Amino acid sequence: MKSPRFDTLVAVLENDGGKITAKFVTGIPSRNAAEWQPGQQAMKFSEDYARDIVFGLTLNGHPAAVVKVLHGVTITNP
């Protein structure tokens, strides 16, 4: 039996009126920026790069987390 494969995503946690929502990073427009656009598909990253992104986002006041999803699952921001 094969082990399942996983993809690595980055979730940014936002407080929407007392309700915490996860919005996934959809692009890296420049070396020092990340974006999470509504209606766009979450971008996949290597695990090391995802950790670097989370570190940078957190230092800039955006709570974030590395998220693993089964390979083939697509996530689109609301």
C-alpha positions in Angstrom: 0.0 0.0 0.0 1.4 3.4 -1.0 1.7 6.2 1.5 -0.4 9.2 0.6 1.3 12.3 -0.8 0.8 15.7 0.6 1.1 19.3 -0.7 2.3 22.1 1.5 0.3 25.4 1.7 0.5 28.6 3.8 -2.5 29.8 5.6 -2.8 33.4 7.0 -5.2 33.6 9.9 -7.4 36.7 10.0 -9.9 38.0 12.5 -13.1 38.8 10.6 -15.3 40.4 13.3 -14.5 38.0 16.0 -14.4 35.0 13.7 -11.0 33.6 12.8 -10.7 32.5 9.2 -7.8 30.9 7.2 -6.9 32.5 3.9 -4.3 30.7 1.8 -1.4 32.4 0.1 -2.2 32.6 -3.6 1.0 34.3 -4.9 4.4 35.7 -4.2 4.6 38.8 -6.4 8.1 39.8 -5.1 10.8 38.4 -2.9 9.5 40.1 0.2 5.7 39.9 -0.3 2.9 37.3 -0.2 -0.7 37.8 -1.3 -3.9 35.9 -0.5 -6.5 37.0 -3.0 -10.2 36.1 -2.8 -11.4 33.6 -5.4 -7.9 32.4 -6.2 -6.4 28.9 -5.7 -3.9 28.3 -2.9 -0.3 28.1 -4.1 1.8 25.0 -3.3 5.3 25.4 -1.8 8.2 23.2 -0.7 8.1 22.7 3.1 11.2 24.7 3.7 10.0 27.7 1.7 6.5 27.5 3.4 8.3 27.7 6.8 10.2 30.8 5.6 7.0 32.5 4.4 5.3 31.8 7.7 8.3 33.2 9.6 8.2 36.4 7.5 4.5 36.8 7.7 4.5 36.3 11.5 7.3 38.9 11.9 5.2 41.3 10.0 2.1 40.8 12.2 0.2 38.3 10.2 -0.4 35.1 12.1 0.3 32.2 9.7 0.7 28.4 9.6 2.1 25.7 7.3 -0.8 23.4 6.3 -0.5 20.0 4.7 -3.3 18.7 2.4 -3.7 15.5 0.4 -2.1 15.8 -3.0 -4.7 16.6 -5.6 -7.0 18.6 -3.2 -7.5 22.1 -4.4 -8.3 25.0 -2.1 -9.7 28.3 -3.3 -10.1 31.3 -1.0 -13.6 32.5 -0.4 
